Amino acid sequence: MAFELNRDTSVTMPTRFHTHAVDATPRLIGSEIYRHSSYGDWHPLRVPRVSTVLDLTRSMGWLPVGQYINSPRAKPATLVGFHTADYIAALVQAEAEGTVTDAVKARHALGTPSNPVFPEMFRRPATSAGAALLAGELLRDGGVIYAPGCGTHHALPDQANGFCYLNDPVLAIQSLRRNGAARIAYVDIDAHHCDGVAVAFADDPQTLLISTHEDGRWPRTGALSDAGIGNMINIPMPAGCNDDDMALVRDAVILPAVASFRPDAIVLQCGADAVTEDPQSRMTLSNGALWAVVAALRPLSPRYVVTGGGGYNPWSVGRAWAGVWATLNGADIPDGLPEPARNILANLTWTDPNRTRTPDPHWITTLADRPRGGPIHDDVRTRVDVLRKRLRA
């Protein structure tokens, strides 16, 4: 990977990205299907997420009608650019029949604890896929799209995987490419490695893949040493990594690599499971660390798609993703939330098999976490040094 990087951590922005004349008003693609569907009573994705984002952003006056787009549902024939026809047919049939055979479970990983059969198991991911496909079309001439229901980065061509039935980041990249974006940078800051996206593009020199994720966490892919013939950058982060760790990685690796790649489009998977309160990781970021990546990447390409991803605490994921939308719009995030927004958060519930969880007070009254800085881990410094040397080679 022969990228020319600056010796310090600053980034020189390519001039052409500042002069691209497009409508810079972000648009949000959402759907009410997420409000009314669930993976099951005890599945990690039982919690409300996209509906909370829509409610919060509207309560703050951040989502006027003109910026909202109701997501279409992708038809089966539009999904075979990455997925197999047999898998899509099995997914449709599983929803229709409400069950799967042992053979389907074994081949396609449907009907497992991670990827259960539920009433909207095709329609819900097909809605996310529809948003991803539409994003590429809407950005033919440039702009910004936020699709919080997208980000299902684990799905494989012939199998569900890791709560993900369809790989909408892959579909978004394919749609962007069909609509004029040749070089695409995919950045993933979810706590889990983007194994499904790597399957699709690890050997594609026209796609830059960058993933920060917790070291050793499922799916246990994305080692620092992993590389294809394309452009792959994996940055495993230690448990307990903080905002200052993430800032170093952002400024010393992510931004210089993306700027040097000069992408026609950027897709950012902004999973919220790396924040301290999330039960599915041991990373300890504030939501502000995510928002800083969202803001920093925006000037580096004329086309920008931001998705959701992981996130399993309804308060922290709703607050994080509402803040992503505020960041994309340049909206001021107040120190304290107004009463309508507080009521939305106060009315959320979260139960597990053992107890009903009580929210911390700041989960109700604020959107922005306090910064969670700290000493930079030695592992992070070492990995950043390795990657900077590799990128200059």
Buried (B, 14 or more C-beta within 10 A) or exposed (E): BEBEBEEEBEBEEBEEBEEEEEEBEBBBBBBEBBBEBBBEEEBBBBBBBBBBBBBBBBBBEBBEEEBBBEBBBBEBEBBEEBBBEEBBEBBBBBBEEEEBBEEBBEBBBBBBEBBBBBEBBBBBBBBBBBBBBBBBEBBBEBBBBBBBBBBBBBBBBBBBBBBBBBBBBBBBBBBBBEBBBEBBBBBBBBBBBBBBBBBBBBEBEBBBBBBBBBBEBBBEBBEBEBBBEBBBBBBBBBEEBBBBBBBBBBBBBBBBBBBBBBBBBBBBBBBBBBBBBBEBBBBBBBBBBBBBBBEBBBBBBBBBBBBBBBBBBBBBBBBBBBBBBBBBBEBEBEEEBEEEBBEBBEEBEBEEEEEEBEBEEBBBBBBBBEBBBEEBBEBBEEBBEBBBEBBBE
